[in-house]
Amino acid sequence: MPEHIDIIILSYAKDEKLKDLTLQTIDTLLQSEDPQEIQFNILVIESNKTMKGNMGQRSYQYPGSKTIYPNETFGYNKYMNIGIKETISEYVCLCNNDLVFHKGWASAIIREMKADPELLSASPYCTTFHKNEGFDENGPAQEGYFGTLGGWCIFAKRKVFDIIGLLDEKLIFWYSDADYCETLQKYHIKNSLVPASKVTHLGSESLKTVDDAEYSRLTQLPRIYYSYKWKHHSYLKYLAQSVVFRIRQFLSPRPR
């Protein structure tokens, strides 16, 4: 019997280039493992609502996947939580849509987890980021959190979320991975980088397409909240910074 892995991919196919990026992610994923050994259950959560069918038209479905279009306003953790609740397999992987999966990436992590029952969370080795950071691509699994874990592809046993609960939805984009790292450490959950598992992260392509106001909302509001939550900034300071940020956004010139 093959191992079942739920793959949750967040996509924002606002143009053909970004749609092709998601398609490439899925294609390399499906080619990365023998389906007799590893069965991927792919759930794409698509933010581009224009791809959702209406007036009797069928919603676009990515090949080899189930595609859903949430009604809720986008939030990285919020959408990942939708995916976690929609899936049931023992293994679950939270993914960006700008990834290239290499042969055997998933089976390498599962082997590591079976050899080490305490390992509940893992990060594959990115052939650009981790290599540039000096991690040995041929080395053994390395336990760690910040700098070791890549937020673009988090592989975990589902029991992790039974322990820590769902992801914090107050984090709408940036600092989601840092919050996950802090939470793993809080609950003493082991995480390791597995160099035998290769997944290349191409970069935050979707984020590059948003305007300055949206970029600030996705990056600076999470920074303020993360500092309050984990760096013990006062609640009043958190509220004041949030209000100032929103006022500046409201007063900033809008694109015509």
C-alpha positions, 0 to 999 in steps of 0.5 A: 500500500502506498503512503498517502501525503496531503499536499496543500498548495496556495495559488494566486493565478492572477495571470498566465505566468502565475498559473503556469507556475502553479502548473509547474509545481504540480507537474514536478510533484506528480513526477517526483515519486512512484505512485505505487509507493507514494500517493499525493492527494493535492489540494490547490487553494486558489485566490483568483476567484475569476477562475471559479465557475458561475452561471452553470460553468464549472470551476477550473480544476488543476490537473491531478488535483482538487481546486477550491476557491474560499470565500474568505479574504486571503490570509496565508495561515487562514487558507492553510487551515482550510486545507488542513481541515479539508484533508485527513492523511497522516502526512501533510505538506504545506506548500507555496506554488513556486516550487520544483520537486526533485525525485524522491523528495517525499520518500526521503522525509518519510524514511527519516521520520520512520527512523526517528519517531520523535521527528514530527516536522521536516523541511526539504533541502532547497537547492538555492536557499539552503545551499547558499546558507552553507548547509551540506546537500549530502549531509545527514538530517539536521535538527533546527528551526530558524534558518533550517526550516523553509516556510515555502514547504513544510512537511509534517505528521498531522499529529503536529496540529493535534498538539499545537492546534491550527495555525495562527490566522492573525498572521496573514503572510510574512512571519507565518514560518517564524511563528510555526518555528516558535510554536514547535519550540514551545511544544518541544516538537522536533523539526529537521532539515533533510538534505536527501529531500530536495525541493527548489524554491523559485522565490515569492513570485506572487508577492512580486505582483502586488502593489505597494499598499498590499505588499505593506499589508502582507508584510508589515502588519504581520511583523507588528503582530509577531513582535507583540506575540513572541517578543513580548511587546506590550499590547498597547504598543501593538494596538498603537502600531496597528492603528498607525499602520492602518491610518497610513495605508488609508491616507496613502495615494491609491493607484489610478 
